[in-house]
Amino acid sequence: MEHIMNFPLKVDSPGAENPGVLPIICRRKAGKSTLIEHDCNDERVCNHFSQIVCFSDNDLKDACMVTLRDCGAIKHQNHGIGGERVFIVIEQIGDIDEGVWRRLYSASKSCVPNGSKIIVASQSDKIASFGTTQALRVELFTEEAYWYFFKVCTVGSMDEQEHPKLASIAMDMARELDGCFMGASIYSVLLKANFNARFWNMALASIKEFKQTNLLVYGAYIDNPWQTSEPTYVRTVNRISSEYLVILDDYQTCPIQITNPAQSEAEVPEVNIQDFLFASVIPQGKFKVLAWTSHLPPHYNYMLSCEVQRKYRMVAKKKRSQELCT
């Protein structure tokens, strides 16, 4: 965290390459977006730059983009401060084409003022070569650190000796979640709202079934269903419905403040995570689920794109399809 914070504020030495580039390598859903979000919203960073611009996967695919300053989402802008310096954040799931990067970076060198900075974040090791400084590798929590994080999110300062059964179930859940930052954020909300052993055992069973089902679907293709970018299959916690809820994608949005009653309903999440996991409200076709809301400003909503399937095709190791009955 300290390294990410220090990079945009660091004063470059004379003759240093401009703009400075910090590659951040981190596997999916391990928390790098939250770290970067915290960095971008820090008052010191906002005051240091006149503009903060963010890019996602599709932004760099625009062949017409000449410089990194021409596209992207403007996260912060204040021309009265920052000396026109620009802070550019690029988050990609997969590889970034090296030729595209070299072309964009070369063009940007002549367009952005001295002191501008770029953070490039991806799961791919290839971005390490893009840096003007050593790449930062964000590692997952150790098992002990993740348990502490999960416990704080879920039960706060609860004395484990006063609730030994709940503490034991929570520890099993943390182990099954296998370091997944988003999983901890989602389940901690549910567990706090349903503070009883019966519900927690149901939640634990659903977590175990999630892992088993998706490992069965994908076989050796994925080693951790919590980290995959492939669609994942979820059974409801109470198992009342025989349907599987398919998570097609996840993304983040700014919080919506509805001031106009005529505002498009398409902007509003259709289902919250509790409705989703209990199948109490399941729309037809594809729909959006509000997974959780960050406690860090600007309080992003983390969304899931989903659909319902009664049965699905299971991908075997040898690419043969079998039908998994529900």
N, C-alpha and C positions, 0 to 999 in steps of 0.2 A: 504494500500500500504506500509506504513512504517513498519508494523508488518511483512509482507512477506519479505521485504528487510532485516530487522534486523535478522530474524531467521537464514539464512545460515551463517551470519557473526558473530553471537553471540559465544563468547568463553564459552565452557561448564565448569560448576563447577566440582571440583574433585568428582569422584564417579558417575557422571552423566551417564545415559545409552547411549551407542554408537552403532549405529549412532542415532542421535536425529531425531525425526519424527514429522512433523507438518501436521496434517490433515486440508485440506481446503474444506469446504462444500459449494457448490454454485449450484443453479439450472442452467439448460442448457442455453447457449447463453447469460449469464449475465455478461461476461467479465473476468472470472477467467483465461482463457487461455492467454489473453492479459497481465494480471498482472504478471503471471508466466513468460511469454516471456520476459517482461521488466526486471524481476529479473535475469533471466538467461543471459541476454546480458549486464547487468551492469558490468562495468569494475572492480569494487571492488570484485564482486562475481567471475568473471572469474580469477582474480588474486589470489583469496583465495583458489581455488580448482585446482587440476591438471586435473580433468576430470568432465564434466557434462554429465550425461546420461539420456535420456528421454524415457519413455515407454507410449504406448497407449493401447487401449483395448485388442488387440490380443496378445500383448507381454507376458502378464502374464498367458495366456492360455497354454503356452508351458510347458508341464509336465516334460520335460527333463532339464529345467533350474534349476540349482543348487543354484546359488546366483544371486542377483540383478545386479551384475557387469558383468555377462556373456552375457547378451543380451541387447536389446534396441538400440536406435539411439544415437551415440556420438555427442553431440551438441558442445562440447568444449574439447580440449585436449592440454595440455602443461605440459610435465613432468618436465620442468625446474623450475616450480613454484608450489605453493600450497601444498608442502609437502606431495604429494600423496593422499591428501584428495579428497574424491569423493562426488559430489552433485548429488543425484538421484531424478528425477521428474517423478511421476506416475500420469497420467491423465486417469480416467475411467469414462464412462458414467453411468454405473449402479453399482451394488454391486461388491465388491471384496471378493472372498471366504475367510472367516476368516482362515480356515485351510491352504490354500495356502499361505496367507500372513504370518502367524506365522512360517511356514516352511522356507519361503524365508528370513524373517527377522532374524530368529535364525541363519541360515547359514551365512548371511551377517555380523553378529556381529563379527564373527571370521575372516572375510576376508577383511574388509575395515579399514583403519587407523582411529585413534582417530580424532575427529573433523569433520568426514564425516556427511552429513545431507541428510535427505529424506523429500520431500514434496509429500503427497498423496492427490490428488484432485478428488472429485466425487460429484454427486448429493445426494448420499446416506448418511444418518445420521450414518450408521453403522461404517464408517471409523473413527468416533470420538474415538473409543476404541483403535485404532492403535497408537495413539499419545503418545510421551513422554512429550509433552506439550499440553496445552489446544487447542482444535480445533478452527480454525478460520472460522467463517461463513460470507461469502461475500453476503451482502444483495443487492437487486436491488436498483437503484436510487429511491429516492422519486420522486413524480410527478414533483415537482419544479426543482429538480436537473437534472432529465432526460430532461426536457424542455430546461434547460440551455445548457446541453451537446449537444442536438440535434440542437439547434440554432447555437451554436459555430461551429459545424461540417458543417452546411448547409449554413449559411449566415455570419458567422464570426462576425464582429462588426457592421453589418447593423443596422441602426437606424429604429426601428419598426415604428416610427411615419412617416417616409418617405415612407415606404412600408406597410401600415396597412393591405392591403388585403393579401399580401404574408405572413405577420407575423401571421395573423389569420389562414390561411390554414396550415402553418407550425405547429402551436400550436395544431390544430386538428389532424395532422398526428402524432405528438409526443404522443398525448393521445391514439390514435388507436394502435400505436406500443407497448404500454404497457411495457416500460422499456427494450425492446429488444435491446441489444448492437449491434448485427449483423444487425438488421433491420435499425437502425440509420446509421450505416456505409454504407450500401448499398444505401439507399435512398438519403443520403446527397450528394453522388457523382452524382446521376441523377439530383437532384434538382439544384445543382450548374451549371451543364452543360445545363440546360434548365430553365433559370431564367425568367419565365413568369407565370402569374396566370392560364392561360389555361392548361399548362402542369401540374402545381402543383395540380390543381383540378382533373385532370385525375389520377395522382398518388394517391391522397387521396382516390378517388373512388376505385382504385385497391386494396388499403390496406384494406378498409372496406369489399370489396368483398372477399378478402383472408380470413379474420376472419370469415365471415358469412358462406362461403363455407365449411371450414374445421370444424367448429362447427357443421354444418349440417351433414357432413360425419361421424364424430366421436361421436357426441352427448356428453354424460356425461363422455365419456372415457378420454377426455382431457379437461382441464380448460383454457388452453392458447395455441393456435396453434403456437405462436411464440417460445414457449419453448419445444414443443414436439419432440421426436425422431422418431415419425411415419412419413411416407411419407406425404407431404403436397401438395395441389393443388393450382395452381396459374393461373389466367386468365391474358391475355395480357393487358397492360395499355390502348391501343387504341381499344381493343375489336374487331379488324378487323377479327381475327381468332376465330373460335368457339372451338378451341382445348384448352385443359387444359395442362399446363406444370406441371409435377409431380416432386417435389424435393424428391429424394430418400434418400439422405445422404449429409452431409457437412463435410469437412475436411480441413486441412491446409497443404501446401507444401512450400518448400523453393523456392525462386524466381529462374527462369530458365534463364541462360545466354547462348544463343545459339552461339557457336563459330564454330561448324561443320555443314555445310549445310546438311550433311547426317544424322543429329541427328533425332531420331525417332519422328514422328509427334504425337505419342501417349502421349508424355510428354507435349505437348503444348495444352492449353485450346482451345476448338473448338469454343466457343461462349463467348462474354463478357456479362455483366449483362444488358446493354442497348439493345443489340440484343435479349437477352432472353425475356425481358419484353415487347418489341415491336414486337416480333415474326418476325423480319426482316430476321433473319437467324435461321432456325430450322432444325438441322440435323435429320436424321431418327434413330430410335432405341434409345439406351442410349448414352448420351453425357455429356461432362464436361462444366461447366460454371464458368468463373472467376467472383466471386461475388465482391470482393474488395481486395486491397493490403494494408497491415498494413503500417503506416507511421513510426513505430518503427523498428529499426534494429533487425533481418536481413530481414525485410520487407516480411513477409510471404504472400503468396497468399492464400486467403480463397476461396475454391472451392465448387461447388455444383454438385452432380451427379444427372442427370435428364433424363426424357424421356417424350414423348408426348402421350396423350390419348385423343381420341375424346369423349369418354364417360367413366364413371367409376362407380363402384359399391359403393353405399352409405351404410355405416354401421349404422343401426338403433340401438336404445338403447337396444332393445330386441334381438339383433343379427340377425334381419331379414335384408335381402338385398333389396334395392329398386334401380331402375335405375334413375340416375339424368340426365335428358336430357340437352343438351347444345344448 
